[in-house]
């Protein structure tokens, strides 16, 4: 994944065929897990915590729906333009942020399905095909996240992978 | 000892008005981010910069605190704003909670 252009309007990345197929596959699969109830507090000190938690979970569900819509938009043919066996992905700053959130939701969701392991690179390989799938999803989402963040930080200058 | 009895002045009963502190009027909350092994460190830094408008140095300081100490108090705010930040942090899938400040 190569950053080839960036300006105020956004950033353009060149992806090889495998990368483009993998990223499109991640977007198609989103969301990969069911909603997991979120906590708003770890103590019982706030008497309004229950009501706040309800609102939080509604907000998360709504946000997830919005991300799903955005994932569909990002899959549109015009977003991935074929250029000599590679694909040019152009993202506005807003789309950049949305893509990061989608990828991280996939990464965190996969981690939860795997039972929230402390060690993300276990010495014993995953035992089932299902585990392999989720470890791979987690890795893949992390790879694209790291690439996007390097580009934002300026570490990834145009023309460098 | 005085020979003349002094008039007994009954002290006026003063009604002690309770001065309500600012905290009591508007309780404040700590917004806390908790460690997990899955969120990338660069991602956490990015989210802090984005949401709080912090410089990289401050965002990294809090990210490292989360990573090394298990949690970091990010801000202290009134209920509404604290709730807003928790929602935003959780939209990014960071483990964030709000806890009463006192």
Interface residues (C-beta under 8 A of the other chain):
Chain A: X38 X39 X40 X41 X42 X43 X45 X46 X48 X52 X55 X56 X59 X60 X63 X97 X100 X101 X104 X105 X107 X108 X111 X116 X117 X118 X119 X120 X138 X142 X145 X146 X149 X150 X152 X153
Chain B: X29 X32 X34 X36 X37 X38 X39 X40 X42 X43 X46 X50 X79 X83 X86 X87 X90 X91 X92 X93 X97 X98 X99 X100
